[in-house]
Amino acid sequence: MSVSTFHDTAGDDPYKLGRRSKRGDGGDTGHGGGGDGGDQSTGHGVGGPASKYIVVGYGFWIFLLSDIIMFSAFFAAYAVLGGKYAGGPTGRELFELDRVALETGVLLASSFTCGLANVAFNNRNVLWTEIGLLVTGLLGAGFLLLEVTEFIGMVAKGAGPGRSAFLSAFFATVGLHGLHVTAGLLWLGTMMAQVLVKGFRPNIQRRLLCFNLFWHALDIIWVALFTVVYLMGAGA
């Protein structure tokens, strides 16, 4: 192969950074056309079998359902133990709803920027993909910082997880969500590096889809935590 032929082939690389997707190349995410290509399906079966993008997204939702089942067990434990104060402080005395509202706003904003990053990736814009992911990571880190300072403040007041069954259930349930956010931030950093190094490959697109689903699921779980643990706990 001559040098000129090599450069011509490289110039047609569909995964090159900055190259917009065209109908029919590997960036399409619809049904049919050999798995990763083809037009978007109409939803009536005319597109043929589902693409790998659709299958991976569906499979990851099933995984998330198993994760939600685990959270449901922690919610159930909190529902049973939430009123067992053992003479210690209650949620009304401990919870600072202004701080928790700020945590909620920060996490919901990170979900919005995460979605924008995915839109930028689908439009093959590496700059805005990286900016969206970076802002998502900063907001997620800010959420974790607020949560950790809340835990430290409660322990400093003598309201650690060993003080009562209520506090044990609180730290376990909220802490489990915090661990998931931490894992998500590590995953996010990996995705930023992969987008920069590997570009807009279909497998990177599928991984970013899974990360988006994971991050949005954490938002849904946090809304439940905010309602059941904090709002109902502060009003108990």
Secondary structure as UniProt FT lines:
FT   HELIX           3..11
FT   TURN            14..15
FT   TURN            17..18
FT   TURN            23..24
FT   TURN            26..27
FT   TURN            46..47
FT   HELIX           52..81
FT   TURN            82..83
FT   TURN            86..87
FT   HELIX           91..94
FT   HELIX           97..122
FT   TURN            123..124
FT   HELIX           126..156
FT   TURN            157..158
FT   TURN            161..162
FT   HELIX           165..198
FT   HELIX           202..225
FT   HELIX           226..231
FT   HELIX           232..234
//
